[in-house]
Amino acid sequence: MQLDDKEKQASLDVAEDSRQTDWQEPSFVAELFQGNFAWGHIHPFPLQSAEDKKIGDDYIEVLRTVLEEHIDPSDVDRTGEVPQSGLDALAAVGAYGMKIPKEYGGLGLSQTNYSRACAFMSSYCASTAAGITAHQSIGVPQPLKLFGTKEQKEKFLPRIAKGAVTAFALTEPGVGSDPAKMVTTATPSEDGSHYVINGRKLWITNGTRCEMMVVMARTPSIMVNGKEKKQISAFVVETNTPGFDVIHRCDFMGIRGIQNGLLNFDNVKVPAENIIGKPGEGLKIALVTLNTGRLSIPATTSAGGKAAILAGGKWAAERNQWGAPIGKHQNTAQKLAVFASDTLAMEAVTWLGCSMADKGGSDIRIEAAMAKYFTTVHGCQIADDFLQLRGGRGYETAESLAKRGEEPIPAERMVRDARIARIVEGTDEIMRLFIAREAMDAHVRQIMPLMMPGGNKMKHVFSSFLPFYAKWYPKQWLPAGSSYDTRYLNARNQSHLTFIGKYAKKLARTMFHTMAKYQQKLEREQLIMANFVDIGTDLFVMAAVLSYTDALLETAEDRDELQRLADLFCTDARDRITANLKAVGKNHNSMYTQVANDVMKGKFDWMCTDIYTDVPQGYMKYMNESIDAFEAKHGKKIATTELEEAPAVAEPAEV
């Protein structure tokens, strides 16, 4: 095996070890990928109760007052700073403790109300919302709620609820989504009383101003069956600890007011009681935290869709070109219609996921990932199309528009602020791989024992493999249900339910056939797996939209227009589903690979003439500026070589 193959296997091993390996509660989407359209799991749609909704309504009004009095989003975008008075005012009304239980001084909001609050803040100032969500969705509060000890909760959560800002530190300069390459280490002391952390973390939101953070670091590896097993553990680190420093605050294309930076840990001493969970459970804790942590992103993204509907609809009706309002021209009408239909879909998956989290009893790891993936892709497209609809006024800044007397609609800022959502908390590509792995879990459980060395393969074949597929596979060819319980959906929308049931089975058997064809080589066919994920995502979102619409129709003022809206989304989704199924069997993916290899080898450098290719010397100055300033301030050099890996230790007796 070549070195890169060994590295790939090491990365896969770390990722696999960090997964939740069991499905103790039902998952609607996991069933969908297995050919079972469990409509009753999401219908009737679990709308928010009137009592809980009032709590959310009242708190949003509190936030409205604070935001309007203390924060100017245009100033934040221009200066890159959220005013401290605004942050203090948010802390005073409990914004940093929205999800923290009341017993620890928090507001104890439901996931639904928390997401509603985040969406409202995002619609006003995306930078402010990003700081709050990074603190609360993936920062210290959520991991402690899920995995912290009673002592840890009592020590940290009251401080956080009062306004102590937190962060989540996983990414490193050389490590993004491949934690196997993590080099930040946490070395235990000889007496076991503390750990010493060394390393650097990059792109840590709130990292330049937080009081504490969750830090992922390599603890000593253990030996299992003669093989090294890397351990990544999670620690609560207080930033006033000696050895912690901020090297650089990062500047970004959008959400310019976030405090995000490059952090340095130089022999940072952390008490052993600050470890969250057990040693080696860090990545699993991170993934479980993200299951609900990701739900705030769909909420904020759908808020952008609503803004596009309001401002885009008004502009399309008022702006006349070629003798008619631009909204009467089909190319603009299509944009407006998709703003509305896609926003309905984003709302449906957002509130379905939040309700599942509040209610419990469901495994939402795939649902939350799909909600994040779907809403960010479609939300970014809406933002871009809204800018296009506004034309030159879309490309012009809101500040410039105001100075010349026009309505200051920040279309270009919406595009810049929205774009990060497809990168943070799992890029599109990583989300697809994550969803694909979870979707195929039932098959992997059956197939992997036959591919691994050793073991009694024939026993597995007769005791598990054959009984499973003898029962499962024939079902995928049986007709799906043709009648699903609804209250208000018209015949056209009911037909979409029949489509979901039919294509869930088609997806399941096509995935199985593809796995049988490629076997272990399937991991290389990432574009085919992406086709499967996109099919499953559209089927899930269609189901959510239809259930949500059926619930909304009860009180809708105009039922026909809502039926049309749901029909439009489902019709577009059906077109995407059939196209993706076709692409599984007939594609030119190999051509992409061949041409990409040529690009990496420099085979097309010949066409890149008449452009400036040298790095300006001025850029070199900026590249070293922050490092030089840090070293001058602290009188020491920052290590530029990778840190040594944590040494392996003997396997504990209890393992």
C-alpha angles and dihedrals in degrees: 000000000000121000094254090052090053091049091048091051091048090053092048091049092053092047093048093048090053095054124103096249099195136058104216093164130040122268119204093206095044087056090046091057088051091056097260117123100200096190092167091063092068102024130115087039110244099238117190114269118251091242094053092042091057090054089054094044092052094047093049088057089053089052091047091059094047094047096046093047100043112022131058107191093203091054090048091052093046099044100030090229132111103209115252090229088061093049090048091050091050090050090050091058093047100256091143092054102043093124097032112107117256091242088069095045098268131124094248094216120179118252087253095054092042090054091046090053091049091049091051093050091047092052088056103036120356093195092057092048092048092055092049095046094046089051096047108026099047105003126091100299100065099045090047092049091052103034109008125115121244089254093052092049093049091048101047113018098067090052091049093048089056092054110282103151119226139191143194118236116196109118120084132191090262099028128068118148096350106082092176087080094053111135103180105110135202109199118195119230119243092253092046093236096121148359128236114220123205127175146064134276126200136203093014108167111224087008094124095055109022126118095213140003144188107250123196112209141163113261120190113300120241128219115239118183089342093307127110113245114198117226124210116185136188123233135182104230122189111216095220088069113116113258097036115113140163108233099182141358111224124228120212145195092248142007083045095177097066118113101229126155159149110274130199127208113195111178092323107185113219124182113246090235088066093072111111113225115336130324109279095026096095100107093043089053090050093051094047090048090053093054090080097015091070092059094080090064095060088048094053092042093053088052088063090053090054091051090052091051093052100041095033094049092049093048094045090053095047102039112084124199129164093005099307142065108278089240088068091063112089097231090058094037090058091055093049092048093050091047087060101039095044092046089053087053093048090050092049097053093040096054093038090056093044092049091050089052092049096044098043124202095101133090101228101176092114095035092054092046092049092047090053093045097045098043096047094049094046093037092055090049090052091051092050093047091048090055089049091050090054091050115191090357088057092055093045118086120252090239092056092047091053093049091058094045104260129125105278100231107168099216095147091049090051089057093047094046095045097051096073091064091075090057110034121084091011127348120241089260095050092045090054092051092047093049092045092052093049092044091055095044096109091054094042090055090057099039104039096068088058092053099044120089117255127008130102100289096176091054090053091048094055099034100043119356100055096038091050097050095037087062101033105041100056089052090063090065096048117099116269121234116285099196125056126179113258135152107205110005114122123232094267093055092043087057089060089061090056088051091053092052092048096045094044087064092044091051092049096052093041090054090049093049091048092050090050091050099048101025109172091000090065090090087069092054095077094152091056090048087050089055090054092048092049091050092050092045093053091047090051094047092047090054091047092049093050093048092045092047092049089055095045093049091070091072101019116131092213113027095182095061092049091049089052092050094053090044091053094052094046093047092052090045092052090055090052092047095053091045092051092048090052091049091057091067101027119038143119097232092134090061090057089054094048095048092043089054089052091051092051090050091054094246092142099043086107091075094052097084129131094037129106108253105169119097107245114243089235089065090054088057091056092045091062100031099091095042092049092049092050093049092047092050096049099031094231141096125252112231111247098187122083115268119252115265119253110266119248117249132201116280110265115247093242095055 
